[in-house]
């Protein structure tokens, strides 16, 4: 199949992005909308979500504006199913699912509460199951789809004080690879992205010495940006990546070179 002259023109495509109200998710929502996709995103903060949707739509032409927000907790199986059904009824399909929603409840195991473990697993890992389950049947029917899962280098190497987060992110990788095996024959790809340390609101509040220590671990000599992640997503969604599935792309500036 010939590659289109602009492989990053997603006009006519419909995307669902979880955790799209801030950080990486917000950048992904904005970037895909600017590249022509009709983007739906979810989060738990309605006021913030609607503000983000308004901001993105104002940057688009009236014809292409259509980014919409759903107040949904991805840990809620029924809510995810209903969200996907509403999008499909309105748009006719969901072509891209980007599982980005995630939380942290960091602590050493000796101090980690059961609720800290359960909440991180429910959002970070079960959320991927809930949303994938909600959209995959439609993708199989259309014989086309792209699944992208935001994991983390922490899921590959572990980290002190983040056993729950590391376990969830490692689980995402296993789930993504399993989806790749199950769905490849239906022209559906499934890949994971493992970001390193990315400049977001969270890293901006880090202690300066801790920040410098992290940068020393990165061969590229800097923290990543949300744009580094969105560029990777654009590639994986494009026809240029049609034959790539079941992979984990580390976007970490060389931090975790095997």
Steps between C-alpha positions, in 0.01 A plus 500: 500500500638841406573744780284816483679825411430616856500195730415720796171627362241330719195664347205264530656310789344490847718482810431429866765614748480422870642741757499784250463800727864571585861412426563241230130430451417864436783527247379187321143630487611833353749346255259245353230764462745723315578208268137464401369227732168535678621463859304394806677492833410420856599591854347535843505881529207637300591868536857443382395262222247740352754783521757294309244405234402864453863608470575238236186569297577873495833422331328302223291611205121487555483205259756293691407599854341204671722402791279385787549407864345215699506499878590135550706307753676234291489264798122479447430223246140604430589869458770413244258280308238774493753763390620285210141425397409870497805589289429216257135601467599859424812443288437152363832359615805530727821460301760586763507424872779654705504368856676778685311541830715437804546591865771454761475405867870473581639350818739233617336158523519501880284815502289431193131464580279246329292787361815654346563174315138449396446856372811496281412158357140603437586815304835419339446134408132410521421827322688367197291183507175692545558737208652240268210264565261784419649584159663187358183331376430798275858498372477130419178561311663780296821296468703802600625657821794632695553437871769692684582449867701748706723292724823630658867416534409436864303199376820367345748570779296542820549783746526530875176630646302423186431126517131553420570736210779279360282190519212673321724639227666160450153347479407748226790374290385139534142597419607700194708211364209260552268734310754513218493121468121480518422780257776515237304289251221760513732785397510634856836593647578522870813669632626643826703813560730513802581864574794589718495815709279751317463869576150533642335678791621218725869527408487879517443474876798270556788604722777655288765255622276202431428638153872543427571146623241361259642697205844355576348153436377600153753482213305765306567738789145627541153404610260398228213721386137420438575572134750211497214270599243647262742461207539132586124456516455671163744253345333193653156616384617576148519262201880514543455262797254258339740206550599587857310327779574348839788740560612715792655828388716655770488878470752575771804673349701180538443473874427127486735373233506119526 
